[in-house]
């Protein structure tokens, strides 16, 4: 008969089987695994100067040509209120036409008023996004018509897929803001899609987001959803967009 602590007469180490037990314990043993700290990814900075894609002369040529196009050809503005604002500012607006032309000096003076840096305020202040200067921000992809996964393959976007992708954007701190709809939920009617999508984003993520510019009413809806989600006044929304 084998002696106590032996198997077939051979001694077994007290630690025998401990390693497999530890391996088993590592899988669903109830041990809580906390997510690694990712705070350092929330506010990234460029350490190197930007890589120039064109020469200074080429950049100046692009700038000069853009001013010429705005001055001679102009742009179409469908919103009557927008045309009224531009006319008041000095742009060339003809009655009965959507085309607006801009004197180049008007454009150059307007450029001077643009801030070199600004902040997009999120529902969670720790996730505010700083734009400009040496700040570096990554946004989630916007508006692909389809999505795919290992289980269901490629398909047209729907609200559930939209919500799942928004949750992923919330999970990964390397994504600083949702740059739009991570997939178009075509099962939602286009007339109300912005309401459902922005409501989902406001509830499923505490990061900054933006609304698509699809008309005055939808833009106002987007601003109001963001304001309500942050629980702030209209005055604070003006100060901290």
Helices and strands as residue ranges (DSSP letters): E 6-7, E 10-11, H 18-25, G 39-41, E 44-45, H 56-72, E 75-76, H 80-89, E 92-93, E 99-101, H 104-112, E 117-120, G 125-127, E 129-132, E 135-136, E 139-140, E 146-149, E 153-156, H 159-171, E 177-178, H 193-204, E 208-209, H 216-230, H 234-239
